[in-house]
Every structure is written in structure tokens, then in C-alpha cells.
Amino acid sequence: MIAGPPFSRPIRVETIPREGLEMRVEADEAERAALAAFNGLPAIGKLVATFSLKHGAGGAIIVRGEVAADVTQTCVVTLEPFEASLVEQIDTRFAPPSERLRRPAEDPRFEDEDRPDPIVDGKIDLGALTAEFLTLGLDPYPRKPGVAFESPKAKPESPASPFSALADQKKGG
């Protein structure tokens, strides 16, 4: 049996009112444990996202919001677990497949933008979006506060070998 994504909160696009929609999603204990395992974290204590969804041109949905999480990470220097918080801002677009295929370069209004994410089967998954921004917001080399990495001291040059004179004589022949 194929398991679904660890955190999923799909919303049908046709249920989003013309004036927009405010939503809040929160991961439960099992979802946080699955996301922690996926991200190689000892634990995720809290994962909450707030979203503002609005209709855009060409059937697009503009999603803005914030992901907030309390995570336990492992220090890359001491290998000790420590608590950290992160807040990631979300500002993205979703579009039907036909709109999504247009290259932003073909439309000067979208010159600096990436292609929109796809609306799949008429749905946007706010849980998957939350999980994505959680993962992107994690420090890839987390360090416990107050811990600094000190590079190993360089070994002093060893004194010349007493046999180096013999080696020099052999070379000179």
C-alpha cells in the first residue's frame, strides 16, 4: 500500500470565495513525527501555517502566509539536540496546467517570477506547501547557540630528518 504525504490539507479551488479566504493549518502529533523523520530531525514540537488565498488572473490562486515551527535539531559540532524556532514567509502562485505551461519570459509582467505551482485535480495542498517551506527554512548545518566550530590546529612542521643529508648526497651522486 502506498502511503500518502506526511502532511496534507487539500482545498478545492472552486470553494475559494471571490473575496478570498483565510486559513490556518496545524500538524498533529503523527504528522509532526513523520515530517521530523523525513527531515532528519529528532522532533517537531509545533507546526502551524496561516494562509491568505486570493484569485488571480487566468485561474491562478495567489497564496500568501507564514509557516511557524518549533523544532529539535542536532548540532553539527557537538551532536547534541537543541530547540530552535523558524518562521518562513510564503508568497506563491498556483495555476491550472494550461496557464502554468506559459513561460514567464513570454509575459513581461512575470519577468522575475518562477512558474506557478500546479493546481492538481482542482486542488491545492496547503499541508504539502507548509511541509515544503518548513524543509526550506531548516538550517542545513544547525549549530547549538553559543557553540563555535574550531578547526583543528595545524601540525607544526617536523624538523628535517637527520637522513635528509644522505638523501641529498645520493641525488648529487
Buried (B, 14 or more C-beta within 10 A) or exposed (E): EEEEBBBBBBBEBEEBEEEEBEBEBBBEEEBBBBBBEBBEBEBBEEBBBBBBBBBBEBBBBBBBBBBBBBBBBBBBEEEEBBEBEBEBEBEBBBBBEEBBEBEBEEEEEBEEEEBBBBBEEEBBBBBBBBBBBBEEBBEEEBBBEEBEEEEEEEEEEEEEEEEEEEEEEEEEE
